[in-house]
Amino acid sequence: MTIGQAHAAAPDPDVKIVASRRERSILWREVKSANLFAGPPSFQEFFALGGGSVIYLGSDPSSWLILGRWKEGGRVGIIWAIRAGEEESSALLRTAVDRGADLDFSSLITRPLSFTQATAYLAAGFEPFREITIFEMRVGTPPPEKPPRVLPLGVKPRGLRPGDMGKVLALDSRCFDDFWSLDRYTLAGIAHAADINTFRVATAGAMLVGYAIAGVTAGRGYLQRLGVDPAYQGRGLGKALAAWTLWWMSRNGASLITVNTQTDNEPASRLYRRLGFRQTGVERFLFAREVSVT
Ligand SMILES: CC(C)(COP(=O)(O)OP(=O)(O)OC[C@H]1O[C@@H](n2cnc3c(N)ncnc32)[C@H](O)[C@@H]1OP(=O)(O)O)[C@@H](O)C(=O)NCCC(=O)NCCS
């Protein structure tokens, strides 16, 4: 990937990296509003993952940044969130880059952001490297009581069962490339990202051949993840799984449903349009920069 180059910068003495248990409990009070952690135990677990770091201003712990590992065992770090003014953000980002170097990260990426939201990142040498398109759909009429028809080709739908997660991860890595496929932590995070969530899988014999994750928070539905085994693609399975989650979301109070995908993912974009989604016109980007100090 072609991403922004690193440049060395002097460390800011006011910027700290959470180390002690006491600092963790102070920062928990600050970061819980970011909805990144289900509760204090998952916040604690984050630090044990090898790469999970919270960076903050010693003089003002309400200014903070959360740095994690994009994928278990990988060398890409992700800035999950920053809450700080522009100047403070720059100081936090400089320390995040140093921290990334200490952790042997090769690069840092952001979550999807607009250019306006990315001002501090751009100043810190980040550049756009993946474009995301956001689709929305308003739910007009009340949903029918029964879900849409069964899946094609003898493929059977069901809810997630304990013990399925390994198969879902394997399926996910068949559906998505190295960059976009999930590790178990991110998959678990996505599966619980909303107030109420559904996790639907499609099976052919003993094999998992498709899956969909969706959730609803405060009347907004989110189609979080959709994947169909490449050997089963193009036969209506993706459409059927997505249609089931749309039904589920509207039955669970969603009046507006959002989904996003990488802008150049033509099959997914076509599928969402076919289902009635409209492009919002809001573009988001993942921004990235290299970490190694030159
Ligand atoms: C996107 C994806 C879920 C579609 O699943 P699928 O089972 O192949 O899709 P379907 O057979 O149900 O096709 C539904 C619609 O999608 C579109 N579509 C599917 N495959 C397509 C392709 N290769 N090229 C263009 N459009 C395609 C078509 O519009 C199709 O509708 P139509 O047949 O009425 O024209 C599947 O391709 C996939 O898992 N891709 C990799 C993971 C991914 O990109 N997930 C979504 C990203 S958020």
The ligand as a Gaussian input file, in Angstrom:
#p B3LYP/6-31G(d) Opt

LIG

0 1
 C      -21.203000      -9.139000      -1.784000
 C      -21.627000     -10.586000      -1.615000
 C      -22.082000     -10.811000      -0.183000
 C      -22.781000     -10.887000      -2.571000
 O      -23.243000     -12.206000      -2.309000
 P      -23.776000     -13.135000      -3.500000
 O      -24.411000     -14.331000      -2.895000
 O      -22.687000     -13.365000      -4.460000
 O      -24.856000     -12.166000      -4.161000
 P      -26.217000     -12.609000      -4.850000
 O      -25.988000     -13.826000      -5.705000
 O      -27.279000     -12.697000      -3.830000
 O      -26.468000     -11.380000      -5.815000
 C      -27.232000     -10.316000      -5.376000
 C      -26.915000      -9.104000      -6.229000
 O      -25.578000      -8.722000      -5.982000
 C      -24.994000      -8.251000      -7.186000
 N      -23.833000      -9.085000      -7.472000
 C      -23.519000     -10.281000      -6.946000
 N      -22.352000     -10.745000      -7.443000
 C      -21.913000      -9.788000      -8.290000
 C      -20.745000      -9.632000      -9.102000
 N      -19.779000     -10.575000      -9.130000
 N      -20.613000      -8.503000      -9.846000
 C      -21.557000      -7.549000      -9.802000
 N      -22.689000      -7.628000      -9.060000
 C      -22.854000      -8.731000      -8.313000
 C      -26.029000      -8.333000      -8.233000
 O      -26.670000      -7.069000      -8.296000
 C      -27.013000      -9.346000      -7.701000
 O      -28.317000      -9.062000      -8.054000
 P      -28.949000      -9.612000      -9.405000
 O      -28.518000     -11.058000      -9.522000
 O      -30.416000      -9.424000      -9.197000
 O      -28.321000      -8.733000     -10.457000
 C      -20.466000     -11.573000      -1.960000
 O      -19.992000     -11.247000      -3.246000
 C      -19.314000     -11.554000      -0.984000
 O      -19.335000     -12.248000       0.036000
 N      -18.275000     -10.769000      -1.312000
 C      -17.068000     -10.685000      -0.485000
 C      -17.363000     -10.055000       0.838000
 C      -18.017000      -8.685000       0.669000
 O      -17.601000      -7.900000      -0.151000
 N      -19.029000      -8.437000       1.512000
 C      -19.761000      -7.170000       1.520000
 C      -18.867000      -6.048000       1.866000
 S      -19.426000      -5.070000       3.144000

